[in-house]
């Protein structure tokens, strides 16, 4: 697979509901109800546009949507953004696409006047690759909220300054 052919788009289309479901489902990281929430964010954007407060970036290779991020300005802040979702289809993992997608997301946030990105993830062992990914992208672990998601499943909060 050649990621040199990667193209990015911010326009959200109806098919992105299926794209997001397929991308996140392929990873094996998410529960079905979590994937449903991610798809609902796409639907909300399709209904309300930028008024939904969500921004999407889709990565495509040879016309196939293979990754995406969803982010937005945190309400009542001037320049802090949440990264709600970032995912790469399992068939395209290990090629550096996640880091490229993160970098492109950071550029958009910076262009919008953003200074900080906040990211939440689970402390479960299954999420160690996710934690390592954020570490490798220069994110700093700034909080650990014990038993947030479930007993023994802490919420980890990372911060990336852009």
N, C-alpha and C positions, 0 to 999 in steps of 0.2 A: 504494500500500500504506500502510496506516495502522498505525504501530507503537504508537499509543495503546491499542490492544486487546491489548497484550502481557500475557501471564500467565506466571508462573514456577512450576515445580514441582520438587521434589526427589525425589519418588517415582520409582523406576526400574521400568519395565515391559518385558516381553518385546519389544515393538515398538521399543524404543529401540535395539536392535542394528541394525535397519534404518534408523532415524532417523539414528544416528551415521554409518553407512556412507554414506547419501545426503548428509548435510551435508558431511562431509569430502571425499567424492568430487566434489561440485559445485564445490569451491574450486579444483581444479587444482593444489594445492600439495603434495599428499602422494602418496607411492608407495603401491601396493596393500598392500605388507607393513606399512606404517605404519598404514593404515586398519584392517587386520586386528588390529593390536595394540590400537587404540582400541576396537574391537568386543569384543575379549577382556576388556577392563576392565569393560565393561557386563556381560558374561557372568559374570565373577567376582563382581561385585556382586549379580547375580541369585541366584547360588549361595550366597554367604556374607554378604550384607547388609553392615552397617557393619563387620563383622569383616574385610572385604576391604581396609579402610583407604582406600577411595575414596569420595568424595562427588561427587554429580552435581547440576547445576542445568540444567534444560531451559527454554528460552524457546519459548513457543507464541504464534502469532497466528492467530486464527480457527480454533483447534483443530489447526493444523498445527505440528509441532515444527520450528522454523527455526534454532535455535542451541542450543549447550550448552557447559558447562564441566565439567571433571573435575579434582578437586584433592584433596589429602590432607595430613595432618600428616606431616612428614618424620620417619621413625623416629629415635629417640634424641634428639629435640629437644623442647623444651617449648612453643614457640610459632612455629615456622617451618613454612610450608606450601609444597608444590610445586603449581604450576599445571601439570598434565600436558597438558591439552587445552583449547583454547577455539576454537570455530568457529561461523561463521554461514553458512547456506546462501547460495550465490552469488546467488540471486534476491532476497535480502534485504540484500545488502551495500550500503554507502554510505548507509544510513539512520540510522546511529548506534547500531544494535543491539549491535554488539560492545562499545562503551563502556558501554552500559547493562548488558550481561551481565557485563562485568568489574567494574563497580561493585557489582552485586548479589552477585557472588562474593566480593568484598572484604568486604561487610557480613556475610556468613555466616562467613567466616574470622575476622573481628573478634569476632563474637558467640561463636565457639568459643574465644576467648582467643588467637587468632593475632595476631602482631605483624608478621610479614614473609612475603612471598610471593616465591618464587624461580621463575623462568621460563627455560626453555632454548629456543633456536631456532637455526636455521642462518644462516651468514653469506652463503650463496649469493645472487646478485643477485635471484633469484626471490623471496627473503624480505625484500627491502627494504620492501615495504608492511607486513609483519608487524613489522619492527623499528620503523618509523615509528608503527605502532599502539601498541606498548608505550611508546615515547617519549611519545606524546600522552596516555597514561594515567598519566603521572607515574612510570613505571618508570625505574630507573637501570641502565645497562649497567655491570656490576661485574667481568666477566671475559670474556676471549676466549681460548679454548683452540684453538690452531692445529691444523689438519688432523685434527680430532676425528672427524668423520663420514666424511671422505674427503680426499684430497689437495686442498687449496684450499677445503675446506668446514669452516670453523671452527665450534665450538660457542660461541654467545654466551649469557651468563648475565645475566639482568636481575633486579633486586630491587625490590620495591614494599613500602614500609612502610605498614601500615594503622593 
